[in-house]
Amino acid sequence: MTSRRFALLLFLLMTLSAGISSAQSSDVVIQLAASTLSSDIIQSSIDAFGAAHPGIQVQLVNYDGFGSPVQYNDDAEAYQDDLAEYFRMADVLLVDETITAEATRAGYLLNLMPLTSSDPDYSAANFRGDLANAFSWDFGQWAIPLSVDATVLTYLPEAFDAAGLTYPDASWTLDDLLFAARQLAQFDSSGSMTLPGLWIQGGANGTLIQSLVMSLYGQSIADDMVSPSVPDYSDPALAALLDTWATYEEEGYTSYPSDFDTNLVPMRIGSGFGGRVAFVTTGGGDDAPPGLQQVEESNEIDVLLPGGHAGLSVNGYAISSGTSNPQAAWELVKFLIQQPNVIQLSGATNSALVNAPTQDSIGGNGGARIFGFGGLSDEMLEAAVAGGLMPADMRFARGITTALDTMSSDSVDARTALDEAAVAFNERLAVADARAATPIAVNPPEVVQELAPGEVELTFGVVAGGRFAFGGDDVWETLGNEFAALDAEVGRVNVELPSLGSDNSTENFDCYYSGTNLVPSLDLDTVLSLDPLIFSDPAIDPNDYIPGVFEQVQLNGQTWALPIQISPLVLTINTALFNEAGVPIPTDGWSVSEFEDALRQLRNVVDTDEAPLQFNDINSTALMNLIAVYGGLPFDMRTDPATVNFTDSATMAAIQQVLDLVKDGYISYASAIDTSGGNISINIRPQGDTAISAGQGVLNFGGGRAGFGGGPGGGNAGAGNAAAAINLTVPFPTGTSRNAVAFDLGALYLSSTSQHPEACYRFMSYIASAADTLDSMPARMSLINSDRLRSAQGDTTADFYNTMATIMSQSGVILLPADVSISSLNMTNWLLDVFDRYIADEVVDLATELQIAQQKTQDYMVCVANLEEPVRSQTGAEAFQQYFQDVQACQMAADA
């Protein structure tokens, strides 16, 4: 089924363009903007739409990220530029509650009212509550709702009972809410707040405060007596609410402690936490535990916000005013809002329709492949929608947070701040009105050129962590286009990027990239050995690679991948805190003793409850890296299977040294992951204003520069980014007896099913030789030192790459892989449990505890080794569910 669906997708991508064949030349082509991550899932709906609407072709236009990609910008002109670019992208586009009058008055969205009013198949009664009008203002309907979530108040009854307070309800005033919040807040002996009585998701001055104020105000802040409408903040009652809230802020109740547990907060304003499902993961995908499904019950209660309303996060589809085919686009919109997979990918969890479509699976391959979040019961959702504040109600609500910010920064009262906010908003609307004078047009559909006689097409895949590698999707397509223009045989390289609906099968690719090293667990029958091709390739010299790297992709005496990029585990230091503490910046590296001296000095400048060094990677690689630097090797990953040795004297000494630093408050780390009973529990320790943190794949060299893996749009942050400018990337300290470097390896693989293996290898070699143009650390020494890399990434970055390469090249250095599978997640549990208990002073004899943990770990590994891990491309979700249950059984047996 997977290959058939892929073939259909490939066929559509090859033919969805104007004028390719005479049979299709008269078809209408509608472009649909969609996140690249969701393209495979949406494609199944497009296929169904095409079958039901002959004569209309749908072409996907992909963008990075989730939901609507346009984010609000304080610069009104820049915001309009982003909006214009988005609405030129496609005929049909996803929008959310952040779309405001600034977009509609600029003329980017088509008024759908003529279409809805003339369509007998469309009825506002088909939507929950009044959601049909969620995007209706200024005599226009600007989008059709697709999905909805709600902002409500969640409270813990036991906290109210203990304080002798009445439970919150919709009749509460702001005074009622803040009185309870003050009574329920907890403080330590010094008077510092340890737990707030009220917590607002996203921050006290985030967008959710707008919903709270609007619910309490209970009236419109839009002046609809003029057309188009304008904001009206003139009511003294609105100013009084802001003044009351500002007083609460000034008392310090919104200065949340950095280490509190939000689950213990008596009152929370957010997306709802008292419902049936807190976190769900099902099906496959390399980023989610296969077959895991977690459902949590809660004793928390959700109610409407004080004032009797709920804030509604509504996602919908709009049609660009630049479309040439409004009727065909309208047919697509009507179809999409009924598709359950599209609803789940919109950014909200509930259909906007009364008779919500149901979903058996996502992706069409036997199981859901996305993370789903939902907190509201059906009853609470209906109440929230019935009393909900829709985007139409909130289109001028940004002025509320603008006023609150002004009150705080300029020490003015609410009346003054609201007046200033109104002026500022009207100025932005004037900018939008000016844009309306220039109509937009949707970019023409992409035309796929025919191959010349004798030319072939390659299908290149990007899987397993390569989704955002090197700064976005365009890099891969650019490399493919360059190669196709140079190669005599290859006419086109079709780049396939992973999506939430894909099963990460590689059988449909001629060759592919993975951002993580797949060789240790790879089914070698699915790839070709590269040795004959490498040996005859003058562009590839294995001796040019950083020592130890090429060996990572070799197994059974053969080479199974071509390394191109390294993601080392590095430390990011806050240079401002280093300077404040008088600690030298370790630009040229640092020894263990210098590292410990730095921790002691930094302890004086970080928050009292924060550790200077924080490891928050859930696979504990950073902690194991530091233990290796101190001379210990609990897990020797150089052997297969890994050698477990917790009781070696050097390892025990290293463990104790590192744990003593943790116990003394110099280091914090993420503790064990518990998967017993089918649930996942991860304890992430506090992270406040961190002096040193560990990270993989992101480098900072001042001036806001983020290195490889920087995410969509490239790895370069603006030079004016103050937060990034104070961060600097440095290596782990060097040990006295050995050094260690944990890293992941980006490499290229040649599929055994490829019909053009030699041609695809030539493309692989082309990419490998161009690795110094990517925003990453090349795996080859010659590329690290190339002029092209220094020109693209700068001397500071190149110097750091050389430092890492030098460390990795040292004799006796331990190279630690970063790949963590389901079974190896559990592999560290017993060791981390000893760590946690040692830090809590619950371990009397560390050697004995480590011996017990070692035995349990070895028993577990033997058990898991006897399990047959299912192959994603050959089995369904049930097989993964069973495999995960078997892994859990091994864990329980080892614990017995």
N, C-alpha and C positions, 0 to 999 in steps of 0.2 A: 504493500500500500504506500509505503514511504517513497519508493522509487517512482511509482505511477504519479503520485502527487508532485514530486519534484519535476518529473518530465513535463507535466502540465504547466507548472510554474515557469519552467524554462521556455516552453513553447510560447506562453503568454508574453514573457519578457522579450522574446525575440520578435513577436508579431504585433505587440500593442503600439503601433505607430502609424502615422498616416502615410498611405501610398505605397506600402510594401507589396501588396498584391492587389490585383484588380478586383478580386472577390470581396476585399475588405475596404476598398478605397472610399466607399460611401458611408462607412461606419462612423458614428460619432465617438470621439475619444474624450473621456472625462478623466481628469487627473485628480487623484485622491492623496492628500498629504498624510503620511503615516510615519510613526517612529520606526526606524530600522529594526529595533528589537522586536516589534510586533508584526513585521511585514508578513511572515509566514502564516501567522494566525489569521490576519485580515485577508490574506490571499484566498483562504477557503471560502470566506463570505463573498469575495469578488467573483470567484468561480460560480457560486450559486446565483449571484446577481446576473452574470452574463448569460447563464442558461435561461433565466426568466425574462431577460430583456435583450433579445437578439437585435443587433444593430447598434448597441451601445457597448463600447469597449472601455474598460477602466484601467488606467495606468497608475501604478504607485509611484509617488515621489517621496523619497525617504528623507527624514531628518533625524538628528541624534536626540536622545533623551526620551522622557515620557510626557504624556499629556501635550498641552499647547507649549511650543518652544519659546514663545515671546514673553519675556519677563518685563515687568514695569521698570522704567528707567527715570531717574530724577531729571534727566535732561530730556525735555519734551521733544526736541527735534530728533534726538537719537531714538527715542521711543517710537516716533512716527516712522523713522527709517526702518526700524525693525518690523513694525506692523506692515508697512508697504511691501517689504521683502517677503514676508510670510504670505500675504494674500496674493502676491504674484506667483507664488510657488505652485498653486493647484486650484482647481475649481471648487473642490469640497475640502474643508479644513476643520480640524477640531478646535473648539474654543472652550474656555472655562469661565468661572465667575469673575476672573480678573479682567475680562473684556469689558470696556466701559464706553461711555459716550465719546471718549477721545478717538476710539476706532471708528464708531459709526458716523460721527460728524466729519471725519476725514474722508468718508465715502468708500471705505475698503470693503464693507460688507453689503451684500445684496439684500434689499428689503424683501423678505419672504412673504409678506402679507398678501400680495396679489396671488401668489402660488397657493398658500394655505386656504384662502377664502374661495378659490375657484376649484379646489380639488375635492370631489365627493368622498374620496377615500380617507381624507384627513379630518380628524375631529379632536378638538381640545379635550373632550371628555375621556379620551383614551389615556391621558396622562394623570399621574398622581396629583391630587390637590389642584392647585392653580399653576402647576409647573409649565403648562403650555405657554404661559406668559412670562416665563423666567427671563427671557431676553427681549422683552417688548418694552420699548419706550420711544418717545418722540414720534409717535404715529407710525412706528415700524416694528416688525418682528425680525430680529437679526440672527437668530439661530433656533434650531429645534433641539430641545433637551434630549439627552441620551442617558445620562446616569446622574445619581444624586447621593451625597452623603450629608451628614448634619453635624453641626457644632452644638453640643448640649453641656449641661452641668452634671458631673458624676460625683457622687459622694459615698463615703464609707459610713454606714449606719452606726457601727460600733464606736467610731470616734465621736459622733454626736451624742450617743448614749452616755459615754464616759464623761463628756463635758456638760451633760444636762441641757443640751440645746435641742430645739425643735428641728425637724428635718427640713431641708430647703424645698421649696416648690415654686410654681410659676408666679405666685402672688408676691414673692419677695421683692423688696426694693433694694437699691444699691446700699442703703444704710444697713439693711438686714444682712446682706451678703458680707459686707466688710466687717460688721460686728462679729459675725461667726468666724470669719477668717482671722481676726485678731485673737479671738478666744482660743482657737484651735492651733495656732502657731506654737511651736516648741522652741525653747531656748536653752543654752547650756549655762553653766554657772557664771560665765563671763558676760552673759547677756547677748551672745551671738546666736542668731537664729539657726537651728539645726534642721527644722522641718517647717515649711510654710503651711499655713492653714488653707491657702488657695494657690493653685498653680495654673497658669494659662499656657497651654501648649503653644510653642513657638515664641514665648516671651511675653512679658507684661505689656509691651508696646507693639506687639505683632498684630497681624491682621485679625486675630480672633477677638481682640479687645473691641474692634469695630462692631462685631456681632453682639457683644454684651451691651455696649452703649446703645446700639440701635434697638435692641430688645427692650431695654429699660425706658428709652425715650418713647417708643411706640408710635411715632409719627414719621411722615416722610421728610427727608432733608432735600428733596428736589422741588424746585419751583416750576410746576407744570403749567403755570398761568402764562408763561412765555414759551415760545417755540423757536428753536429747540430749548429744552429745559436747561436750567442752571442750578448750581448748588445753593441751598438756603440754610445757613447755620445761625440765623438771627434769633431763634427762640431762646430766651433766658433759661428755660428748663434744660436745654442741651448744654449750655455753658455750666449750669449748676452741677450736672453729672460729671463733667470733666474736672471741675474744681474739686469735687469730693474725691474722685479717683486720684487726682494729683496729691492731695493731702495724704492719702493712704500710701502712695509711693514714697513721699517724703519721709514718712515714718519708718521706711526701710523694709516694708513687708514684701516688696517685689524684688528685693536684692537676694535672690535665691542662693542658698549655699551650694557649693559646687559638687557635693558628694551625697546629696539626699536621694532617697529612693522614691521616685514618683508614685510608685504603687502604694505608698504609705500616706500620701497626702490626703487629708480628709475631703477636700473639694478640688476638683479639676475641671477646667473648661477645655474641651477638645472634641475629638470625633467619637466619643462614646467608648466606655470601657466596661460597662456592666452587662453587655450582651452575651450571646452564646459562644461566639468564636473569637478568640483573641489572636490566633496566628495559625495559618493553614499552609502547608506545603504538600503538594502531591505530585506524583508522576516523576518524570525523568529530568534531564538537564544537569550539566556538570556543576552548576552553581547551587543545587539544592540536594539534600540527602534523598536518594531515590526511595520512593515508597513511603516516606514519612508523612504521617498525618497527625497533627496535634490539635486537640480541642480542649479548651480550658473553660471551666465554669467559674463564675465570679459571684461574690456576695456584694459587689458594688451596685449602686442604683443610679440609673440615668433619669434625669428630669429636664424639662425645658429650662431655658435660661431665665433668670429673674426678669420679670416683665412678660413672660408667657410666650416667648418666641424661640426659634432655633435658627442658627445661621446655616444656610444651605450652600454646600459646594456643588455646583451644577456644571456638568460637562455637556456639550452639545456640538452639533455640526452646523457650520455656517457655509454659505456659498459666497465665493469672491465676487465682488462687483465687476471684476474683469473677465468673468466667464463669457464664452461665446455660445454656451449651450445651457441656459438656465433650467430648461425643462428636464433635460437629461440629468443634470446635476441634482435637481429636486427628487427625481425618481431614486437616485442613489442614496440621498439622505434618508428618505422614507424607509428604504430597505435596511440601511445600516443600523438605525435605532432599534430594530427588532432582532438584531443578531447578538446572542449572548456573549460570544467571544469578543466582539467589538466593545460591548458594554464593560466587560471585565478589564479591558486594556485601556479604558478611557481615563483612569485615574481615580474613579469612584467605584463603589462596590454594589450599588443598587440601581436597577433599571428605573428610568423615569416613567415608564409605562405602568398602567394599572395592572394589566395582565402581563406580568413580566415574563419574558421568554426564559426557559430553563436551559441548563447546560449539563450535558453528560460528561464532556471532556473538552479540553482545549488543545488545539493543534492537530486534531484528527488522527492521532496515533495512540489512542487508548488511554490517555490520562492527562490530567492538568499539568501544565508545566510553568506555572507562575506562582509567585508568592501572593497570597490573598490576605487582606486585612479587613475585619469588620467588627464593629462593637455594638451595634444597636439591635435590639429585638425588633420583630416585625411591628409590634404595637407601638414601640417608641418611635420607630421610623415614620409610621403613619401620623403620629401626633406631631412630630417635628416638621413634616412636610405641610401639614394642615396649618401650622402656625409659623411657617418658615419665612425667613428673610432671603428673598431671591436676588440674583444679580441685578435685576431691575431696581429693587429696593436699595441695593448697596452701591449703586454706580457712582455715588459721590461720597461714599463713606471713608475713602482714603483721607479726606480732609480731617477726620477725627484723629487719626494717628499723627497726621502732620501737625495738628494743633497741640497734641500731647507732647510731641517732640519739641515744639517751639516753647511750650510752657516750661519744660525741663531745661532747655539750653539757654533760654533768654530770661528766665525767671519772670514771666508775665502771667497774667490771669487768663482764664479760659476765653473770656469775651474778646480780649485783644488777639489771642492766638487764633481763634475761629475766624475773626475778621480777616486776618492775614491769610489764613488757609483759603478762604473764599476768593480773595484776590488772586492768589497763586493758581488755584484751580481754573478760574476764568481765563487766566493768561494761557494756560495749557489748552483750554478749549479753543482759544483764538488761534493757536498754532494748528490745531486740528482743522479748523474751518479753512485756514489758508491752504492746507493740503487738498481740500475737496475740489479746488479749482483744476487739479491735474488728475484726470482719470487714470486708473491703472488697467493693465491687461495681463491676463494669466500667461505665463511663459508657455511657448508652444510645446506640445508633447515631444518627447525624445524620439528620434528616428533611429532605428537600428539598421545600419547599413548591411547590404547583402555581402556575403563573402565572395571573393573572387575565385575563379576555378582553381582548384588545387590547394586553397587555403583551408585551415582548420581552426576551430574554436576550442579554446581551453577553458575549463571551469576550475577556478581557483577559490578555495574556501578559506574562511577565517574562523577558527574555532577556539574553544577553551582559553578564554582570557585575552584573546586578541581583538575583541570587539572595539575597544577604544585605543588600541595600541598606536603609538606614534602620532597621536593628535587627530584622530578621526578617520572617517571612511574614505575620504577623497584620496588619501595617500595610496591605498591599494589600487584604486582605479587609475590613478595617474601612472603608477608603475606598470600596470597592465597595458595602458595605451602606449606608453613609451616603448615597451618591449614589442608589442604588435607592429608598431611602425618600423622597427629595426629588423625583425625576424622575417626571413623569406617565406617561412611556412605558416606561421601563426598570423591569422587575420584579425582575431579578436580574443581578448581575455575577458571572460565573464566572471566577475567577482561576486561570490555569494557570502553574505555576512550573516552571522547567527541571529536568531530572533528567539523570543520567549516561547514560540511554538515549535521550534526545531528540536530534533532529538540528538543533535550533534553527530549524526551519522556522517561518515566521511566517504562512503562508498560511491557517492555521486560526484566527487571531486576528482579531477586529474591530479592535483596536488593541493596542499593546503598549509596554512600557518597555524601554529599553536603558540600562545604566549606562555604556556607552561610545558615543561618537559614531559612528554607522553611515553617515552621509550620504556621506562621501568615497568609500566603496566599495560603496554600496548600489545594488541593481538598482531603479532608480526606477520601473519598471513594477509593482513590488510594493506601492508606497505611493501615497497621494494627496497632491497638493499642498495645503497648508493655507491658502494665502493667502486664498481667498474666505471661508473660515470664520473666520480670524483677524480679517480686516478688519470682519466683521460681529459680532464678539464684543466687547462692551464691557468684559469682564473682562480682556482681554489687550491690553496696549499695548507694542509692540516697543521704544518709546523708554524703557520702564521697565527694560529689561534692561541688565546690565553691558555697556558698549561692547565690541563685538567678539564677543560671545557669540552673538547671533542670526545673525550672518554665518556662524558655523560650521555651521549647519544649512541654509544656502541654497546652491543650485547651479542654474546656468542661469537665474538671475533668479527662482527660485521657492523657497519655503520648504517643506522636506520633514519637519520635525519640530518639536515644541514643547519647547524647553529648560525644565527645571525645577530642575536641580541641578548644582553644579560640584564637582569633586574636584581641587583644586589640588595640585600637587607642593609639599610644604612640608618644612621641616627640623624635626627633633625634637632638642631639646638636653637634656642631662643637667644639671639645675640644680645638683646636688650637686658635680659636677666643675667647673662654671663658678665656683661659689662658692669651691671649694678653690683654683682657679687665680687667683682675684681678677679674673675677667672679668665685666664688667657684663652683666646679662641683657638681650638686645635686644628688650624687649617692644614697643618702638615702631619696630622695624626697625633695620637697620644698613647702613652703607656698605661698600664693598669693602675700604677700608683698615681699618675697624673689624673686619671679618670676618677679615682676615689677621692682625691683632694678636691676635685671640682664638685663632686656630689656633696661633700661636707660644706663647702662654701655656699653652694646654691641653696642648701637647706635653709639658709638665713634669709633668703629673698623670695622664696615661693610661699604660698599660703600655708598656714600651720598644719592643715590636714592634707596637704598634698606632698607627694614624693617628687623630688627633682627629676627622676627618670621614670617614665611610664611606658610599660609594654602592654599594648591592648590587642595584640594579634591573638586570635582564639586558638591557633594551632601551636602556640608557645615556642615558635621557632626562634624568636628574639631571645627568650630566656635561655634556650638550649645553646644558642650562639654565644651568649655571655658566659655560660658555664664552660663551654669549650675553650674560650679565651683564658679562663682561669685554670685550665688544665684538665678538665673533666670531659668525658664522652659517654653519657648515659645511653645514647642510641648511636651506634656506629652505622650510618647509612651507606657506607662504602661496600657493605656486604649485602647479599640478597639470600634470605631475608635479613633485615637489619639485626645487628648483634646488640643484645640488651645486656648491659653491665652496669648496674647501679652501685655495686659493692666494691669495685676497684678502689684502692686507697686514694689514688689521685682524683678519681671522680667524686668520691665522698667528700674529700677535702674541698674540692671546687664547689660542690653543691652547698656545703655549709658556709663557705665564704660568701657566696652570692645570697643565700637565704638570710644570713646575718645582716647584710645590707638592706634586704627587704624588711626584716624585723625591726631594724633601727630607723625605718622610715625614709630610706634613701631611694628605694625602688618600689614600684608597684607593678603588678602584672595581672593579666586576665587568668582567672583560675579555671579549674577543670570544667569540661563540658559533660553534663550528665544526660545520657540518653536512655536511662532506665525507664521502664514502664511506657515506652513510646513517646516520651516527651523530651524536648530539648531544653536544658536550662544552662545558661551561660552567665557567669558572674564576671562582669566587667568592672574593674576597680575604678575609683574616681579619676577623673581627668579634668583638671581646671586649667590654670595658666601654666602650661607645662614648660619646664626648662629644657628637657631632653625627651624625645619620643622616638620610637622606631617605626620605620615604614619601608615598604618595598615598592619600587617602581616610580617613586616621585622624588625628584631632586630639587633642592632650592639653593641657589647660589647668589642670593641677594637681588635687589631690584625687582623682586616679584617673579623671578624666573622659576618656573616649575619644569622639571626635566621630563624624561620619557614617561609615557602613560599619563600625561597630563589631562586626558579626557577629550570630549568633543570640542572641536574647534582649534585644537593645537595645544601645545604644552607651554605656551608663553603667556603668563599673566601680565597685566599692565604694570608698567614701572611705578605707577602711583599706588600700587596696592600695598598699603602700610603693613598689613598683617604678614604678607609674604616677605616683605623687604627685611624683616628682622629675623627671618629664619635662614639657617645655613645648614647644608648637608655635610656630614663628616662620617668617617668610617668608625666601626667599633674599635675600642682600644686594642692594642697589641699585647699579647700575653707574654709571660716570662719564659714559658716552656713550649708553647705552640700558639699559632694563630688560627682563626676560623673565619670563614666567610659563608654565609647562607645566601643563596641566590636562586632565582628561577631563570629558565632558559627559553628564549623564544627561538623556535626552529621551524624549518620547512620539511614537509613530508611528501613522498611520492606514492600515490595510491596504486595498489596492485591491479586495480580495475581500470586504470587509465588506458584509453585507446591511443594516446600519444605520449608515452612516457619520456621519450627523448626530448620532445618539444617542451614538455612541462619542466623537465630538469633544466633546460636552458633558461626558462623563466625563473626558476629557483636560483640559479647561478647569477642571473641578472640582479635579482633582489639582494642576494648576499653581497654582491660587489657594490651595491648602492646603499648599504646599511649606514654609511657615514652621512647620508643625507636625511636620515630619519632622526626623530627626536628621542634618541635612545643611546645606550652604551653598546657599541659594536662588540662582537665576540672576537674580532680579529685585531691584532696589535697594529697592523698597518693602517687600518681604518680609524683606530683611536687617534693615531698621530697624523692623520691626513689634513691637508690645508682645507679641504672641503668641510670637514667636521668642525674645525676651529672657526671657519667662516659662518657656518650655520648655527653652532651652539656656543661659541665663545671660548676664549682661552681658559677661563676659570673652570668651565665644565670639562674641557679636554684634560686639564691638569688633574681634576678629580678622577676621571676615568683612568688616567695613568697611575694614580695612587692606588686605586682598587686593583688594577691589573698587576701592579708590583706586589701587593699583598698576596694576591691569588697565586702568583708565580713563585713565592717563597717555598723553599724546601720544607716539607712536613706540614704545610698548611692543610687544615681540614676543610674540605668543601662540603657544605651542608645543603642538600636540595630543599626547596621550599614546597614541593608537591605534597599535599596531604589528602589521602583518600578517606572514605568512610571508616575503614578499619583503623587507619593510623590516627584518626581523631580520638578514638577510644584508646589507642595504644599508650597515650601519655596520661590517661586518667589516674592510674594508681600512683604514678610518680608525683603528679601534681597534688593529689590528695595528701601525700606525705608532706609536700611543701606547705600546703595550707595549714596542716595541723602543727607543723614545726613552728611556723610563724605565730600561731595562736598559743604557743607554749604547751601543746598537748602531746608532744613527742618526748619521751624520756630517753630512749635509746635510738638515735638516728640510724645507726648501722643495722639494727634489727628490723626497723621499719622499712628500710630500703631493701633488705633481703626479702621480706614478705612481698613488697611491691614488685620486685623483680620476678619472683616466682609467678605471681598472678599475671603479670604482663606476658611472660613467656607462655604460660598456659593459654592465655587469650590468643596470642599470635599463632600458636599451633592449631587452635580450633578454627580460626578464621582462614588459615592457609588451606584447610581441608574443604572450605566452601567453594562452590563454583559461582563466580561472579557472572551475572548475566551480561550479555552483549547488547548494548542499547539498540543497535539496528536490527536485532533478531528477536527481541522479546518485548513484551508489553509491560504495563505498569504492575501487573500482578506478580511478575517474576521479581521485580525490584522490591516490591513490598515484602515478598517472602525472604529475599536476600537480607533485607534490613532486619527483619525479625530474627533471622538466623544469626546475624551479627550480634544482636542484642542478647540472644541466648548464650552466645560465647562469652559475652561480658558477665552475664549472671552466673554462668558456670565457673568462671575464673574467680568470682567473688565468693562462691560457696565455701 
